[in-house]
Amino acid sequence: PAAGGGGEMAEPRGEAAVARRIDPAREPGLSPEQRRLMAEVERAQRQRALRRRLRGRNALLGIGIGAVVLGIYGYTFYSVSQERFLDELEQEVETARALAQDKSPAS
């Protein structure tokens, strides 16, 4: 024990008495008002846990949808740039054909 003022700290046990779960229906010393309040607090805790889980799922869903949208957006840009490239190639081929046709009847 340390010297000085103040009380001694209790040795930690396996489980704290505060964390012990009780069944309100089997607990003889609780008034109906205390039982109602306990049920209300438990209901609020369940709703809070459900909201937390849904928030996580919604975040993952939002990230997934965003990734799909960005993928489609990127692919669209890529395909449009390829299309322009192919259009330029087709124009060069047509120009080469026109030059070849101009030269062949003259020969």
C-alpha positions as CSV (number, residue, x, y, z in Angstrom):
1,P,0.0,0.0,0.0
2,A,1.2,3.5,-0.8
3,A,1.7,6.0,1.9
4,G,-0.4,9.1,1.9
5,G,-3.9,10.3,2.2
6,G,-6.9,8.7,0.5
7,G,-8.5,5.3,0.8
8,E,-7.1,2.0,-0.5
9,M,-8.2,0.8,-3.9
10,A,-10.0,-2.5,-4.0
11,E,-8.3,-5.4,-5.8
12,P,-9.9,-5.8,-9.3
13,R,-12.2,-8.8,-9.5
14,G,-13.3,-10.8,-12.6
15,E,-16.5,-8.9,-13.1
16,A,-17.7,-5.6,-11.7
17,A,-21.0,-5.6,-9.8
18,V,-22.2,-2.7,-12.0
19,A,-21.9,-4.8,-15.1
20,R,-24.0,-7.6,-13.7
21,R,-27.1,-8.1,-15.7
22,I,-30.3,-8.5,-13.8
23,D,-33.7,-9.7,-14.9
24,P,-36.2,-7.0,-13.8
25,A,-39.0,-9.6,-13.5
26,R,-37.0,-11.7,-11.0
27,E,-35.6,-8.9,-9.0
28,P,-37.7,-8.6,-5.9
29,G,-36.6,-5.1,-4.7
30,L,-37.6,-3.2,-7.8
31,S,-40.7,-1.0,-8.0
32,P,-42.9,-1.0,-11.1
33,E,-41.5,2.4,-12.0
34,Q,-37.9,1.2,-11.8
35,R,-38.8,-1.8,-14.0
36,R,-40.4,0.5,-16.6
37,L,-37.4,2.8,-16.6
38,M,-35.0,-0.1,-17.0
39,A,-37.1,-1.4,-20.0
40,E,-37.1,2.1,-21.5
41,V,-33.3,2.4,-21.1
42,E,-32.7,-1.1,-22.6
43,R,-35.0,-0.2,-25.6
44,A,-33.0,3.1,-26.1
45,Q,-29.7,1.2,-26.1
46,R,-31.0,-1.4,-28.6
47,Q,-32.1,1.4,-30.9
48,R,-28.8,3.2,-30.6
49,A,-26.9,0.0,-31.4
50,L,-29.2,-0.6,-34.4
51,R,-28.6,3.0,-35.6
52,R,-24.8,2.5,-35.3
53,R,-24.9,-0.7,-37.3
54,L,-27.1,0.8,-40.0
55,R,-24.8,3.9,-40.2
56,G,-21.9,1.5,-40.9
57,R,-23.8,-0.4,-43.5
58,N,-25.0,2.8,-45.2
59,A,-21.4,4.2,-45.3
60,L,-20.2,1.0,-47.0
61,L,-23.1,1.1,-49.4
62,G,-22.4,4.7,-50.2
63,I,-18.7,4.0,-50.8
64,G,-19.6,1.1,-53.0
65,I,-22.1,3.1,-55.1
66,G,-19.6,5.9,-55.4
67,A,-16.9,3.5,-56.6
68,V,-19.3,2.1,-59.3
69,V,-20.2,5.6,-60.4
70,L,-16.6,6.7,-60.6
71,G,-15.8,3.5,-62.6
72,I,-18.6,4.2,-65.1
73,Y,-17.5,7.8,-65.4
74,G,-13.8,6.8,-66.0
75,Y,-14.8,4.1,-68.5
76,T,-16.9,6.6,-70.3
77,F,-14.0,9.0,-70.6
78,Y,-11.8,6.2,-71.8
79,S,-14.2,5.0,-74.4
80,V,-14.9,8.4,-75.7
81,S,-11.1,9.1,-76.1
82,Q,-10.7,5.8,-77.9
83,E,-13.6,6.7,-80.1
84,R,-12.0,9.9,-81.1
85,F,-8.7,8.1,-81.7
86,L,-10.6,5.6,-84.0
87,D,-12.3,8.4,-85.8
88,E,-9.0,10.0,-86.5
89,L,-7.6,6.7,-87.8
90,E,-10.6,6.3,-90.1
91,Q,-10.1,9.8,-91.5
92,E,-6.5,9.0,-92.2
93,V,-7.5,5.7,-93.9
94,E,-10.1,7.5,-96.0
95,T,-7.5,10.2,-97.0
96,A,-5.0,7.4,-97.9
97,R,-7.7,5.6,-100.0
98,A,-8.6,8.8,-101.8
99,L,-5.0,9.5,-102.6
100,A,-4.5,5.9,-103.8
101,Q,-7.6,6.1,-106.0
102,D,-6.4,9.4,-107.5
103,K,-3.1,7.8,-108.4
104,S,-4.4,4.5,-109.8
105,P,-6.6,5.9,-112.7
106,A,-3.8,8.1,-113.8
107,S,-1.4,5.3,-114.1
